[in-house]
Amino acid sequence: MAASSSSTERKWRITVLISGSGSNLQALLNATQLPPSDPRSLSHCAITSVLSSRSDAYGLTRARTFPASPTPAEAFPLLRWKKQPGNEGKTRQDWELDLAAKIRATRPDVVVLAGWMLILGEQFLQHLVRDWDEESTGASSDLSSSQAPAPPSVDPTGASLGFGLPTPGSSPYASSLVNPSDTLKGRPIPIINLHPALPGQFPGAHAIKDAWDAFNTPSASALRSSTSDASATLETLDAPVTAPNDAAADAQAEAGGRRITHTGLMVHRVIPLLDAGAPVVVREVPLVEGESLEGLEERIHAVEHEAIVEAVGEVVRLVKRGEWWEGVDGPGEGEAGSSASRV
């Protein structure tokens, strides 16, 4: 049912996927506790469940021990899943389908990849679709009603997501999306990813190092990048640049032949192409002469904690009135609003 002035809206349900320490997850958890008057606040959201691709990810502990609201968190590693009885001979694609089923069971409004280090395929995105009725999402008693059970936990601790934290209240979506019939059911679940590179540069797992290498290796020198995708990017960066005016030419000369002078990060839509979805939030980070790779990583991570909170707020804004799905041609595709700034 739609929200009314006499009822309290439920909080937006956020499922977060991690692979490591969970510092970006911590930023999201912290933001849910900020007062609504704070521009960084996600007080209208709740992290209702956390999934990790690794059993030893510290982010699981962050979720389970968060003082304000301990959050169900489960490890669902591929190799452990393959060893479970009945899974012999199954493929990675089968694991992705089980992962999608686990996510659907938590009834998320938004899914956030916050340091998730495994590539998810097109079949996963095709199955990440709302299969529940919106009016039952706010039920505080049994979120599992009228829903197929999620695959069993393979967490070595025995922890299980279940169906995530309850979020009682009326629907926060615009009335036009849920009345008179629920038009949300069957839509792709919004999913975003944090990637530490600017749009179109350095896809893959080593983006920060690839940017650092590109800055610290003169353009006339050979550079062996850490990924083949990055190699293609660097070839593009080495192409002759035609300055549109004298100011641009002066800036290029001042850069001393650098391939790049800025790197950054983006939070983007997840589509079948790796790190190629439309950005929701983009932040530039200047590259500094003489800075170590570790120093650059630290500066980028600090900006990530701000950007991922901003991105979730922006996605919720777009989802609220159905704007997220406008112009979508397929699972995970379409354009979103973007916010760019330089740090």
C-alpha positions as CSV (number, residue, x, y, z in Angstrom):
1,M,0.0,0.0,0.0
2,A,1.1,3.6,-0.6
3,A,2.2,5.9,2.2
4,S,-0.3,8.2,3.7
5,S,-0.1,11.2,6.1
6,S,-1.5,9.0,8.9
7,S,1.1,6.2,8.6
8,T,4.8,5.9,8.9
9,E,6.8,5.0,5.8
10,R,9.0,2.0,6.1
11,K,12.7,2.6,5.5
12,W,14.3,1.8,2.2
13,R,15.8,-1.7,2.3
14,I,19.5,-1.9,1.3
15,T,21.3,-5.2,0.8
16,V,25.1,-4.7,0.7
17,L,27.6,-7.1,-0.9
18,I,31.2,-7.1,0.3
19,S,34.5,-9.1,0.0
20,G,36.8,-7.5,2.5
21,S,37.2,-5.2,5.4
22,G,33.9,-3.4,4.9
23,S,35.0,0.2,5.4
24,N,32.4,1.4,2.8
25,L,29.8,-0.7,4.5
26,Q,30.7,1.0,7.8
27,A,30.2,4.4,6.1
28,L,26.7,3.3,5.0
29,L,25.8,1.9,8.4
30,N,27.0,5.1,10.1
31,A,25.0,7.3,7.7
32,T,21.8,5.5,8.6
33,Q,22.3,6.9,12.1
34,L,22.8,10.5,11.2
35,P,19.9,12.9,11.8
36,P,17.7,13.8,8.8
37,S,19.0,17.4,9.0
38,D,22.5,16.2,8.1
39,P,23.1,16.3,4.3
40,R,25.0,13.0,4.6
41,S,22.1,11.2,6.4
42,L,20.6,8.0,5.2
43,S,18.2,7.9,8.1
44,H,15.4,7.0,5.7
45,C,17.3,3.8,4.8
46,A,18.2,0.6,6.6
47,I,21.0,-1.8,5.8
48,T,18.9,-4.9,6.2
49,S,21.4,-7.6,5.1
50,V,25.0,-8.1,4.1
51,L,26.5,-10.8,1.9
52,S,30.2,-11.6,1.6
53,S,32.1,-13.6,-1.1
54,R,34.7,-14.5,1.6
55,S,34.3,-16.1,5.0
56,D,37.1,-14.1,6.6
57,A,35.8,-10.7,5.5
58,Y,35.9,-8.3,8.5
59,G,32.9,-6.6,7.1
60,L,30.8,-9.5,8.3
61,T,31.8,-8.6,11.9
62,R,31.1,-4.9,11.3
63,A,27.6,-5.7,10.3
64,R,26.9,-8.3,13.0
65,T,28.2,-6.0,15.8
66,F,27.0,-2.6,14.7
67,P,25.7,-1.2,18.0
68,A,22.7,0.7,16.7
69,S,21.3,-2.2,14.7
70,P,23.1,-5.5,14.4
71,T,22.6,-6.6,10.8
72,P,22.2,-10.2,9.5
73,A,25.3,-11.0,7.6
74,E,26.3,-14.2,5.8
75,A,29.4,-15.5,3.9
76,F,28.4,-17.2,0.7
77,P,31.8,-18.1,-0.9
78,L,31.9,-19.9,-4.2
79,L,34.4,-22.6,-3.4
80,R,32.6,-23.6,-0.1
81,W,29.3,-23.6,-2.0
82,K,30.7,-26.0,-4.6
83,K,31.7,-28.5,-1.8
84,Q,28.1,-28.7,-0.5
85,P,26.2,-32.0,-1.0
86,G,24.2,-31.8,-4.2
87,N,26.4,-29.0,-5.7
88,E,29.0,-31.3,-7.2
89,G,29.4,-30.6,-10.9
90,K,27.5,-27.3,-10.7
91,T,28.9,-24.2,-12.3
92,R,29.7,-20.7,-11.2
93,Q,26.6,-19.6,-13.1
94,D,24.6,-21.9,-10.8
95,W,26.2,-20.2,-7.8
96,E,25.2,-16.8,-9.2
97,L,21.6,-17.9,-9.5
98,D,21.6,-19.0,-5.8
99,L,23.2,-15.7,-4.9
100,A,20.5,-13.9,-6.8
101,A,17.9,-15.9,-4.9
102,K,19.4,-15.0,-1.6
103,I,19.3,-11.4,-2.5
104,R,15.7,-11.5,-3.7
105,A,14.7,-13.2,-0.4
106,T,15.9,-10.0,1.5
107,R,13.5,-7.9,-0.6
108,P,15.9,-5.0,-1.2
109,D,14.9,-1.7,-2.8
110,V,18.6,-1.3,-3.7
111,V,21.6,-3.6,-3.9
112,V,25.1,-2.1,-3.3
113,L,28.4,-3.7,-4.3
114,A,30.7,-2.1,-1.8
115,G,34.0,-3.7,-2.3
116,W,32.6,-6.9,-3.9
117,M,35.5,-8.4,-5.9
118,L,33.8,-11.0,-8.1
119,I,32.4,-10.4,-11.5
120,L,28.7,-11.1,-11.8
121,G,27.4,-12.2,-15.1
122,E,24.4,-11.3,-17.3
123,Q,22.4,-14.3,-16.1
124,F,22.7,-13.1,-12.5
125,L,21.3,-9.7,-13.5
126,Q,18.5,-11.3,-15.4
127,H,17.4,-13.1,-12.2
128,L,17.8,-10.0,-9.9
129,V,14.2,-9.0,-10.3
130,R,11.5,-8.1,-7.8
131,D,9.4,-11.3,-7.3
132,W,7.3,-10.0,-4.3
133,D,4.4,-7.8,-3.7
134,E,5.3,-4.3,-2.4
135,E,2.5,-4.2,0.1
136,S,3.9,-7.1,2.1
137,T,7.5,-5.7,2.3
138,G,6.7,-3.6,5.4
139,A,5.3,-6.5,7.3
140,S,7.2,-6.8,10.6
141,S,6.4,-10.5,11.2
142,D,7.2,-12.6,8.2
143,L,8.9,-11.3,5.2
144,S,9.1,-14.8,3.8
145,S,5.4,-15.1,3.0
146,S,4.5,-16.0,-0.6
147,Q,8.2,-16.3,-1.4
148,A,10.3,-19.4,-2.3
149,P,12.9,-20.2,0.4
150,A,16.4,-18.9,-0.2
151,P,19.3,-21.4,-0.8
152,P,20.8,-22.7,2.5
153,S,23.6,-20.9,4.2
154,V,27.2,-22.1,3.6
155,D,28.7,-19.7,6.1
156,P,31.1,-21.8,8.3
157,T,29.8,-20.0,11.4
158,G,26.3,-21.1,10.5
159,A,25.1,-17.5,10.2
160,S,22.2,-16.9,7.8
161,L,20.6,-13.8,6.3
162,G,17.2,-15.2,6.7
163,F,15.1,-12.4,5.2
164,G,17.0,-9.5,6.6
165,L,15.9,-7.0,9.2
166,P,12.2,-6.1,9.2
167,T,11.2,-2.6,8.2
168,P,7.6,-2.1,9.3
169,G,5.6,0.8,7.8
170,S,3.8,1.8,4.6
171,S,5.5,1.8,1.2
172,P,7.9,4.8,0.6
173,Y,7.3,4.5,-3.2
174,A,5.1,7.0,-5.1
175,S,1.4,6.0,-5.0
176,S,1.4,5.7,-8.8
177,L,3.8,2.7,-8.6
178,V,1.8,0.7,-6.1
179,N,-1.8,1.8,-6.6
180,P,-4.2,0.5,-7.9
181,S,-1.9,-2.4,-9.0
182,D,1.7,-3.1,-8.0
183,T,3.8,-2.1,-11.0
184,L,7.0,-2.6,-9.1
185,K,6.8,-6.4,-9.2
186,G,8.8,-7.8,-12.1
187,R,11.2,-4.8,-12.4
188,P,14.9,-5.2,-12.1
189,I,16.3,-4.6,-8.6
190,P,18.5,-1.5,-8.8
191,I,22.1,-2.5,-8.3
192,I,25.2,-0.2,-8.1
193,N,28.9,-0.8,-7.8
194,L,31.7,1.3,-6.3
195,H,34.8,1.4,-8.7
196,P,38.0,3.3,-7.9
197,A,38.4,4.9,-11.4
198,L,36.8,7.5,-13.5
199,P,34.3,6.5,-16.2
200,G,36.0,4.9,-19.1
201,Q,39.3,4.4,-17.4
202,F,40.9,1.3,-15.8
203,P,38.2,-1.3,-15.4
204,G,39.0,-4.3,-13.3
205,A,40.5,-5.1,-9.9
206,H,43.7,-3.0,-10.1
207,A,42.3,0.4,-11.1
208,I,44.2,2.4,-8.4
209,K,47.6,0.9,-9.3
210,D,46.9,1.3,-13.0
211,A,46.2,5.0,-12.5
212,W,49.3,5.4,-10.3
213,D,51.4,3.7,-13.0
214,A,50.0,5.8,-15.8
215,F,50.8,9.0,-13.8
216,N,54.3,7.9,-12.9
217,T,55.5,6.4,-16.2
218,P,56.3,9.0,-18.9
219,S,54.1,8.6,-22.0
220,A,57.1,7.9,-24.2
221,S,58.1,4.9,-22.1
222,A,56.8,1.3,-22.3
223,L,54.4,0.4,-19.5
224,R,53.2,-3.1,-18.6
225,S,49.9,-2.6,-16.9
226,S,48.3,-5.0,-14.5
227,T,45.3,-5.8,-16.7
228,S,44.7,-6.1,-20.4
229,D,41.8,-3.7,-20.2
230,A,44.1,-1.1,-18.6
231,S,46.6,-1.7,-21.4
232,A,43.9,-0.7,-23.9
233,T,43.1,2.4,-21.9
234,L,46.8,3.4,-21.8
235,E,47.1,3.0,-25.5
236,T,44.2,5.5,-25.8
237,L,45.8,7.9,-23.4
238,D,49.1,7.7,-25.4
239,A,47.2,8.9,-28.6
240,P,48.1,12.4,-29.8
241,V,46.0,15.1,-28.2
242,T,44.8,18.0,-30.2
243,A,44.4,21.0,-27.8
244,P,41.3,23.0,-28.6
245,N,42.8,26.3,-27.5
246,D,46.0,27.8,-26.1
247,A,45.0,27.3,-22.5
248,A,44.5,23.6,-23.1
249,A,47.9,23.4,-24.8
250,D,49.6,25.1,-21.9
251,A,47.9,22.7,-19.4
252,Q,49.1,19.8,-21.5
253,A,52.7,21.1,-21.5
254,E,52.6,21.8,-17.8
255,A,51.6,18.2,-17.2
256,G,55.0,17.2,-18.5
257,G,53.8,14.5,-20.9
258,R,51.8,12.7,-18.2
259,R,49.2,10.3,-19.5
260,I,46.8,11.5,-16.7
261,T,46.9,14.1,-14.0
262,H,43.7,12.9,-12.2
263,T,42.1,9.7,-11.3
264,G,39.1,9.2,-9.1
265,L,36.1,6.9,-8.5
266,M,32.6,6.4,-9.5
267,V,29.5,4.6,-8.2
268,H,27.7,3.3,-11.3
269,R,24.9,1.1,-12.5
270,V,25.8,-2.6,-12.8
271,I,25.4,-3.9,-16.4
272,P,26.8,-7.0,-18.1
273,L,29.9,-5.0,-19.2
274,L,32.6,-4.7,-16.5
275,D,32.7,-1.3,-14.8
276,A,30.9,0.3,-17.7
277,G,27.5,1.2,-16.4
278,A,26.2,4.8,-16.3
279,P,27.7,6.6,-13.3
280,V,25.5,7.9,-10.5
281,V,28.3,9.7,-8.6
282,V,31.7,10.6,-9.9
283,R,34.6,12.1,-7.9
284,E,37.9,13.3,-9.2
285,V,41.1,12.8,-7.2
286,P,44.3,14.6,-8.3
287,L,47.5,12.6,-8.7
288,V,50.4,14.0,-6.6
289,E,54.1,14.1,-7.6
290,G,56.1,11.7,-5.5
291,E,53.1,10.2,-3.7
292,S,53.3,6.4,-3.0
293,L,50.8,4.0,-4.2
294,E,49.7,3.4,-0.6
295,G,49.2,7.2,-0.2
296,L,47.0,7.4,-3.2
297,E,45.0,4.4,-2.1
298,E,44.4,6.0,1.3
299,R,43.1,9.2,-0.3
300,I,40.8,7.4,-2.7
301,H,39.3,5.3,0.1
302,A,38.5,8.4,2.1
303,V,36.6,9.8,-0.8
304,E,34.8,6.5,-1.4
305,H,33.2,6.6,2.0
306,E,31.6,9.9,1.1
307,A,30.6,9.0,-2.5
308,I,28.9,5.7,-1.7
309,V,26.7,7.4,0.9
310,E,25.8,10.1,-1.6
311,A,25.1,7.5,-4.3
312,V,22.7,5.5,-2.2
313,G,20.8,8.6,-1.4
314,E,20.6,9.5,-5.1
315,V,19.5,6.1,-6.2
316,V,16.7,6.1,-3.6
317,R,15.6,9.5,-4.9
318,L,15.4,8.1,-8.5
319,V,13.7,4.8,-7.4
320,K,11.1,6.6,-5.3
321,R,9.1,7.8,-8.3
322,G,10.2,5.2,-10.7
323,E,12.8,7.3,-12.5
324,W,15.5,4.7,-12.1
325,W,13.8,2.5,-14.7
326,E,13.1,5.1,-17.3
327,G,14.7,4.3,-20.6
328,V,15.9,0.9,-19.4
329,D,16.5,-1.5,-22.3
330,G,17.5,-4.6,-20.3
331,P,18.6,-5.9,-16.9
332,G,20.8,-3.3,-15.2
333,E,20.8,-1.0,-18.2
334,G,19.7,2.6,-18.7
335,E,20.8,6.1,-17.7
336,A,20.8,7.7,-14.3
337,G,21.4,11.2,-13.0
338,S,25.0,11.9,-12.1
339,S,26.8,14.1,-9.6
340,A,30.4,15.0,-10.3
341,S,32.8,16.9,-8.1
342,R,36.6,17.4,-7.8
343,V,38.4,16.5,-4.5
